[in-house]
Amino acid sequence: MLDWLPRRPGGDVVIVGAGKAAASMARVLERNWSAPLGGTVVVPYGHSVACEFVDVTEASHPLPDAVGVKATRRILDQVSGLSADDTVVCLLSGGGSSLLTLPLCGISLPEKQRITAELLRSGAPIHEINTVRKKLSGIKGGKLAAACSPANVITLIISDVPGNDVAIVASGPTIGDATTTSDAISILSRYDIGISESTFAAMHAGNPAKTRNVDADVRTLATSDDALQAAAARALEEGVTPYVLGDLNVDARTLAQEHADLAIQIANGGGPVAAPCVVLSGGETTVRVTGNGRGGRNGEYALALAIALDGHTAISAVACDTDGIDGGADNAGTFVHPDTLATATARSVDAADCLNNNDSYGFFEQTGDLIVTGPTLTNVNDFRAILIDA
């Protein structure tokens, strides 16, 4: 972050933001910029970091709650009435969309919670989910930047989205919005998610054709690619050839099958690289939830991968979310070992049944392969590594 940190501007400085890294980012600003400073950042429960001048509020993620709404209103109050000599610094990271929440007039919080929950279960990619979120919100999609006018706006981002589109991270509260209300309605229709007449009217009344794209200073501090390149460098130090696939953003089960096929091909000596090697990928898979089990997209991928590998003795893997939380569970992700399926069978756990029920957490809890780190206070999306021994 310090490599991208500008000099402290003159005038009043208000620090706002939302996401899993927002409090730790605010603390870095406080330690490197002189007072007076102030403002509010919103983080998920359990992600708070003590700051001296910036208020840190914990709220709900991935579904918004009333605490998040109250904190968002406070942020809008803090950025209003500023002058052209003042500066707002907006700190954004993964999770910001649910934390920085202000339903448009005419949309109730329960309605927004329901729509968000259905979108998250639908298998929709994040850019579609956040398109809808922008059109339900009074602060996302550039509306925060409009509220800051005429103050200067600096946006510092840790990206958790495929392609690192700054308009998608935390649903782009300080970035001009090129999507339309019709886009959002089409997405809701595609996934058969109904909305009330009042919500439909509010979405059309509360969203201008285009939000103001201020002359903003937008800086991306970290991305998924940074994590993959660091892992590749470490692999080389260990004498293992890295094979980096980059960000991949498809169905978790489909990707697991493709990666299993690739890993087995490499293990059999016919792949694009020779063992020992590690196949690295990031991005964000999607999961269509049809069961009532517990787990996140990394667990879903790992369980499908374990089934596809069928105990191959030369292949192990790890799949984790870099924020330390995979879905709504308490684990970051999980390991896959050659004996994972055998261990499950010995404990009378059926892998296919668990996968069909979206219960990767229950499966890997029984095999002892859960990875529990607690919140990492950052987020550059998913990290997957498949190790193929010589």
Backbone torsions as a table, in degrees:
resi	resn	phi	psi	omega
1	MET	NA	-35.5	-176.7
2	LEU	-65.7	-28.6	178.2
3	ASP	-63.3	-26.4	-176.2
4	TRP	-106.6	0.6	-173.9
5	LEU	-76.2	120.1	178.0
6	PRO	-76.1	170.9	172.7
7	ARG	-65.7	152.6	178.9
8	ARG	-62.8	126.5	178.7
9	PRO	-70.8	163.0	172.4
10	GLY	-78.0	177.2	-179.9
11	GLY	74.0	-169.5	177.3
12	ASP	-74.4	142.5	177.3
13	VAL	-120.3	121.4	178.2
14	VAL	-114.0	122.9	-179.1
15	ILE	-102.8	120.7	178.4
16	VAL	-131.3	170.0	176.6
17	GLY	157.4	179.6	-178.4
18	ALA	-159.2	148.7	176.7
19	GLY	134.7	174.0	-175.1
20	LYS	-69.0	-22.5	-180.0
21	ALA	-105.1	1.7	-169.4
22	ALA	-62.6	-40.8	-178.1
23	ALA	-69.7	-42.1	179.3
24	SER	-66.9	-33.8	175.7
25	MET	-66.8	-41.8	179.4
26	ALA	-62.8	-39.0	-179.8
27	ARG	-64.9	-36.6	176.5
28	VAL	-62.9	-42.8	177.7
29	LEU	-60.4	-45.3	-179.7
30	GLU	-59.9	-37.8	-176.7
31	ARG	-75.9	-16.7	-175.6
32	ASN	-116.7	-7.5	176.4
33	TRP	-119.4	144.0	-179.8
34	SER	-77.6	154.1	175.0
35	ALA	-70.7	161.0	7.6
36	PRO	-84.9	140.1	174.5
37	LEU	-133.7	158.9	176.6
38	GLY	-166.0	-178.4	177.8
39	GLY	131.0	-170.3	-176.8
40	THR	-143.1	135.7	169.7
41	VAL	-124.1	150.0	-177.9
42	VAL	-117.4	129.0	-178.5
43	VAL	-128.2	162.0	175.1
44	PRO	-66.8	158.7	174.8
45	TYR	-54.9	131.9	179.7
46	GLY	90.7	0.4	-176.9
47	HIS	-111.6	15.0	-175.9
48	SER	-73.7	142.9	172.9
49	VAL	-128.9	133.3	-176.5
50	ALA	-66.0	127.3	175.7
51	CYS	-121.3	153.7	-176.1
52	GLU	-84.9	-40.4	-174.0
53	PHE	-113.4	-29.4	-176.0
54	VAL	-91.9	131.1	176.8
55	ASP	-76.4	128.9	178.5
56	VAL	-107.9	118.1	-179.6
57	THR	-112.8	132.7	175.8
58	GLU	-95.1	135.8	179.8
59	ALA	-142.7	-177.4	-171.6
60	SER	-83.9	144.2	175.2
61	HIS	-148.1	135.4	10.3
62	PRO	-90.7	-6.5	176.8
63	LEU	-96.1	136.1	-178.4
64	PRO	-69.5	158.5	176.0
65	ASP	-138.0	177.9	-176.1
66	ALA	-65.9	-29.6	178.0
67	VAL	-64.0	-42.2	177.6
68	GLY	-63.4	-38.8	178.0
69	VAL	-62.5	-45.1	-179.7
70	LYS	-62.5	-43.1	179.5
71	ALA	-65.6	-37.2	179.2
72	THR	-66.0	-40.6	176.5
73	ARG	-62.2	-38.0	178.7
74	ARG	-64.6	-39.4	177.5
75	ILE	-61.1	-45.5	179.6
76	LEU	-62.8	-36.7	176.6
77	ASP	-64.5	-39.1	-176.1
78	GLN	-71.3	-26.9	-178.8
79	VAL	-95.2	-4.5	-179.8
80	SER	-84.8	150.1	176.8
81	GLY	77.4	13.7	178.0
82	LEU	-81.3	163.2	179.9
83	SER	-104.6	174.1	178.7
84	ALA	-67.9	-13.8	177.4
85	ASP	-88.2	-7.1	-177.3
86	ASP	-96.5	165.3	-176.8
87	THR	-136.0	135.3	170.8
88	VAL	-106.5	126.0	174.7
89	VAL	-105.7	118.6	-177.8
90	CYS	-105.7	121.1	-176.9
91	LEU	-106.0	115.7	-173.6
92	LEU	-124.4	140.5	175.2
93	SER	-155.1	178.1	-177.2
94	GLY	-54.7	140.8	-176.9
95	GLY	94.8	-10.2	-175.7
96	GLY	-63.5	-27.0	-176.8
97	SER	-64.8	-39.9	-179.2
98	SER	-81.1	-26.0	-175.2
99	LEU	-83.5	-38.5	178.0
100	LEU	-92.2	87.8	-167.7
101	THR	-130.9	130.5	178.1
102	LEU	-151.7	93.3	-178.7
103	PRO	-58.4	140.7	175.8
104	LEU	-59.0	153.2	175.5
105	CYS	-57.2	125.8	-176.6
106	GLY	104.5	-10.0	177.8
107	ILE	-114.7	122.4	-179.4
108	SER	-81.1	156.8	176.5
109	LEU	-62.3	-43.5	176.7
110	PRO	-58.6	-37.9	178.0
111	GLU	-64.8	-42.8	178.9
112	LYS	-65.7	-38.8	177.5
113	GLN	-61.9	-43.4	-179.8
114	ARG	-63.4	-46.8	-179.3
115	ILE	-61.5	-43.6	179.6
116	THR	-62.0	-45.2	-179.8
117	ALA	-60.8	-42.7	179.9
118	GLU	-67.8	-37.5	176.4
119	LEU	-63.2	-42.9	-178.2
120	LEU	-65.9	-28.4	179.5
121	ARG	-88.5	-10.9	-171.0
122	SER	-78.7	-19.4	-173.1
123	GLY	89.1	7.2	178.9
124	ALA	-67.3	142.1	176.1
125	PRO	-69.6	161.0	-171.8
126	ILE	-62.8	-33.1	-178.7
127	HIS	-67.4	-30.6	176.6
128	GLU	-75.0	-42.3	178.2
129	ILE	-58.9	-44.7	-177.0
130	ASN	-75.1	-23.7	172.2
131	THR	-62.1	-43.9	177.9
132	VAL	-67.0	-43.7	-179.9
133	ARG	-56.6	-40.4	179.6
134	LYS	-59.5	-39.2	-174.0
135	LYS	-82.6	-8.6	173.3
136	LEU	-95.7	-5.4	-165.1
137	SER	-112.3	148.4	173.6
138	GLY	-96.3	8.8	-179.5
139	ILE	-135.2	-24.2	-177.9
140	LYS	-79.1	173.6	175.8
141	GLY	62.5	40.3	176.4
142	GLY	89.0	-3.6	-175.7
143	LYS	-73.5	-28.4	174.5
144	LEU	-65.5	-43.1	178.6
145	ALA	-59.3	-40.8	178.8
146	ALA	-63.2	-36.4	-179.8
147	ALA	-69.9	-25.1	-179.3
148	CYS	-77.7	-20.8	-175.0
149	SER	-55.1	138.0	9.2
150	PRO	-95.6	16.0	-178.2
151	ALA	-66.7	157.1	172.8
152	ASN	-73.5	151.0	-179.6
153	VAL	-128.2	125.7	172.3
154	ILE	-115.1	126.1	179.9
155	THR	-114.6	122.7	177.9
156	LEU	-112.2	127.0	-169.0
157	ILE	-126.4	133.9	162.1
158	ILE	-106.2	113.9	-168.3
159	SER	-86.9	132.4	174.3
160	ASP	-120.0	18.4	-175.0
161	VAL	-116.6	149.2	177.5
162	PRO	-58.7	132.5	178.8
163	GLY	78.9	-6.3	176.4
164	ASN	56.9	36.9	176.4
165	ASP	-71.0	114.3	-175.4
166	VAL	-66.0	-17.9	177.6
167	ALA	-76.6	-12.3	-179.2
168	ILE	-99.5	-34.7	-178.7
169	VAL	-57.8	122.3	-177.9
170	ALA	55.0	24.0	-179.3
171	SER	62.3	27.8	168.7
172	GLY	53.4	57.2	-178.7
173	PRO	-64.6	-22.5	179.3
174	THR	-113.8	12.8	-177.5
175	ILE	-116.2	134.0	177.7
176	GLY	-55.1	142.1	-173.2
177	ASP	-104.0	118.3	179.5
178	ALA	-92.2	-7.3	179.3
179	THR	-82.4	164.4	-177.2
180	THR	-120.7	164.7	174.9
181	THR	-61.6	-35.9	177.5
182	SER	-62.4	-36.2	176.2
183	ASP	-59.6	-46.1	-178.6
184	ALA	-64.6	-43.3	179.3
185	ILE	-61.8	-39.6	179.4
186	SER	-63.7	-40.0	179.1
187	ILE	-64.9	-44.6	178.5
188	LEU	-61.2	-40.0	178.7
189	SER	-65.9	-39.8	-178.6
190	ARG	-60.4	-35.4	-178.4
191	TYR	-102.0	14.6	174.1
192	ASP	55.9	46.5	178.6
193	ILE	-108.1	113.6	-176.8
194	GLY	-82.1	152.7	174.8
195	ILE	-132.9	156.0	-179.7
196	SER	-74.7	163.8	178.0
197	GLU	-62.7	-37.0	-179.7
198	SER	-67.4	-36.6	176.9
199	THR	-67.1	-43.0	178.0
200	PHE	-57.8	-45.7	-179.4
201	ALA	-66.6	-40.4	-178.7
202	ALA	-65.7	-38.7	179.5
203	MET	-62.1	-39.7	179.7
204	HIS	-75.7	-34.1	-178.0
205	ALA	-79.9	-29.7	-171.6
206	GLY	-97.8	6.3	-177.7
207	ASN	-125.8	111.9	175.1
208	PRO	-65.5	160.8	-179.6
209	ALA	-57.3	-33.9	178.0
210	LYS	-152.2	132.7	177.4
211	THR	-85.0	152.6	-176.3
212	ARG	-62.0	127.2	176.3
213	ASN	-98.2	94.4	-175.6
214	VAL	-65.6	161.4	174.6
215	ASP	-74.9	71.2	-170.1
216	ALA	-91.1	150.6	173.6
217	ASP	-95.6	104.1	-176.5
218	VAL	-112.4	123.0	-176.2
219	ARG	-128.3	124.8	176.9
220	THR	-94.5	117.5	-172.4
221	LEU	-87.4	-35.5	-176.2
222	ALA	-154.1	148.1	-178.9
223	THR	-139.9	173.3	176.4
224	SER	-58.2	-36.4	-178.5
225	ASP	-62.1	-33.2	177.4
226	ASP	-61.4	-41.5	179.1
227	ALA	-66.2	-41.8	-179.2
228	LEU	-66.4	-40.2	-179.6
229	GLN	-68.9	-35.4	176.4
230	ALA	-65.6	-41.0	178.0
231	ALA	-66.1	-38.9	178.7
232	ALA	-63.8	-41.1	179.3
233	ALA	-64.3	-39.2	179.1
234	ARG	-67.8	-37.5	177.8
235	ALA	-60.7	-43.4	179.0
236	LEU	-61.7	-37.8	177.5
237	GLU	-61.7	-29.8	-178.4
238	GLU	-92.0	5.0	179.2
239	GLY	78.3	21.4	-179.9
240	VAL	-112.6	132.7	-178.5
241	THR	-78.0	122.9	176.3
242	PRO	-84.2	139.7	174.8
243	TYR	-124.8	100.5	-169.5
244	VAL	-94.8	120.6	-179.0
245	LEU	-95.7	-12.8	178.5
246	GLY	81.3	-160.7	-179.9
247	ASP	-77.7	128.5	179.1
248	LEU	-126.9	131.9	-168.6
249	ASN	-137.3	68.4	-179.6
250	VAL	-130.6	-175.6	178.2
251	ASP	-57.9	134.9	-174.4
252	ALA	-60.3	-42.6	-178.2
253	ARG	-69.6	-39.8	178.1
254	THR	-62.4	-44.8	-179.9
255	LEU	-64.5	-38.8	179.3
256	ALA	-61.0	-42.3	179.3
257	GLN	-65.1	-42.1	179.0
258	GLU	-62.9	-42.0	-179.3
259	HIS	-69.9	-35.3	176.4
260	ALA	-63.8	-43.9	178.4
261	ASP	-60.1	-43.4	-179.8
262	LEU	-64.7	-45.5	-177.7
263	ALA	-64.1	-41.7	178.9
264	ILE	-65.8	-38.3	177.8
265	GLN	-62.0	-43.6	178.6
266	ILE	-65.0	-43.6	-179.8
267	ALA	-61.2	-30.9	179.9
268	ASN	-87.3	4.7	174.6
269	GLY	85.8	12.0	-176.3
270	GLY	-118.4	12.6	-175.6
271	GLY	-88.2	-176.4	-178.7
272	PRO	-72.6	-17.7	176.4
273	VAL	-136.3	162.4	-179.6
274	ALA	-99.2	146.8	173.7
275	ALA	-74.1	149.9	4.1
276	PRO	-77.9	135.9	179.6
277	CYS	-149.8	166.2	176.2
278	VAL	-131.4	127.7	177.8
279	VAL	-92.0	119.9	-174.6
280	LEU	-113.8	138.1	175.5
281	SER	-153.3	157.2	177.9
282	GLY	-132.3	-149.3	179.6
283	GLY	92.9	-153.3	-176.4
284	GLU	-147.7	110.6	176.2
285	THR	-75.1	169.9	176.0
286	THR	-118.7	152.1	179.0
287	VAL	-135.8	127.5	171.0
288	ARG	-92.9	114.9	-174.7
289	VAL	-87.1	117.5	177.3
290	THR	-120.0	-16.9	179.2
291	GLY	-99.0	-174.6	-179.6
292	ASN	-118.6	23.4	179.0
293	GLY	-80.5	-170.0	-176.1
294	ARG	-123.3	143.1	178.6
295	GLY	148.6	169.8	179.4
296	GLY	-117.4	-173.3	-175.1
297	ARG	-68.4	-30.2	178.0
298	ASN	-71.1	-38.4	175.1
299	GLY	-65.1	-40.0	177.7
300	GLU	-60.7	-46.7	177.4
301	TYR	-60.4	-47.4	-175.6
302	ALA	-64.5	-39.7	179.7
303	LEU	-67.5	-43.3	176.5
304	ALA	-63.1	-36.6	178.6
305	LEU	-65.9	-44.6	179.6
306	ALA	-58.7	-42.5	179.0
307	ILE	-63.7	-43.7	-177.6
308	ALA	-69.1	-34.8	179.6
309	LEU	-74.6	-27.7	175.0
310	ASP	52.9	42.7	174.6
311	GLY	77.1	23.6	179.2
312	HIS	-55.3	127.8	-170.0
313	THR	-73.6	-15.2	-176.0
314	ALA	-102.2	3.5	-170.1
315	ILE	-126.5	129.3	173.0
316	SER	-131.2	162.6	-176.5
317	ALA	-153.5	163.3	172.3
318	VAL	-140.0	140.8	175.7
319	ALA	-138.5	120.3	-174.9
320	CYS	-141.9	155.6	167.2
321	ASP	-93.8	130.5	-173.9
322	THR	-68.5	-9.4	175.8
323	ASP	-84.6	-6.2	179.2
324	GLY	89.9	-0.2	-178.5
325	ILE	-132.1	115.7	178.6
326	ASP	-97.6	104.8	-176.5
327	GLY	69.5	-137.3	-179.1
328	GLY	-99.9	9.8	-178.0
329	ALA	-88.8	-176.6	-177.6
330	ASP	-101.4	8.7	-179.3
331	ASN	-108.1	153.7	176.1
332	ALA	-78.0	-29.6	-177.6
333	GLY	170.5	-143.4	-174.9
334	THR	-160.3	159.6	171.2
335	PHE	-93.4	155.1	167.2
336	VAL	-126.0	122.1	180.0
337	HIS	-113.6	163.3	175.7
338	PRO	-57.1	-27.9	-178.2
339	ASP	-99.7	13.3	-177.3
340	THR	-59.7	-49.8	-178.8
341	LEU	-65.6	-38.8	179.7
342	ALA	-64.0	-40.1	177.9
343	THR	-63.2	-41.9	179.1
344	ALA	-63.5	-43.9	-179.8
345	THR	-61.6	-41.0	179.6
346	ALA	-63.8	-23.0	-179.5
347	ARG	-105.5	16.2	176.0
348	SER	60.8	36.7	177.1
349	VAL	-108.6	124.1	-178.0
350	ASP	-94.6	116.8	-176.3
351	ALA	-62.7	-44.3	-177.8
352	ALA	-64.4	-41.0	178.1
353	ASP	-62.8	-42.0	178.6
354	CYS	-63.4	-40.5	179.5
355	LEU	-65.4	-43.9	180.0
356	ASN	-62.8	-26.9	-179.5
357	ASN	-96.0	9.3	-176.0
358	ASN	52.3	42.3	-176.1
359	ASP	-115.5	55.7	179.0
360	SER	-66.6	-33.9	-179.8
361	TYR	-62.5	-47.1	179.1
362	GLY	-60.1	-38.8	-179.9
363	PHE	-64.8	-54.1	-174.6
364	PHE	-74.4	-21.0	172.1
365	GLU	-64.5	-38.3	179.6
366	GLN	-72.3	-33.0	-179.8
367	THR	-85.6	-8.7	179.5
368	GLY	77.4	24.9	-174.2
369	ASP	-107.9	8.6	178.1
370	LEU	-68.1	144.0	175.3
371	ILE	-109.4	115.8	-177.6
372	VAL	-117.0	115.1	-179.1
373	THR	-115.0	-21.1	-167.6
374	GLY	77.4	172.9	-179.3
375	PRO	-57.8	132.4	179.1
376	THR	-91.2	-10.6	-179.7
377	LEU	65.2	27.7	170.3
378	THR	-152.9	177.9	-179.7
379	ASN	-169.6	107.1	172.4
380	VAL	-117.9	33.4	174.5
381	ASN	76.9	-157.2	-171.4
382	ASP	-80.6	155.0	176.7
383	PHE	-135.2	125.4	-179.8
384	ARG	-129.1	136.1	177.8
385	ALA	-139.8	130.0	177.9
386	ILE	-118.3	117.4	-178.1
387	LEU	-96.5	124.7	177.2
388	ILE	-114.1	115.1	-179.2
389	ASP	-74.8	158.8	177.6
390	ALA	-67.5	NA	NA
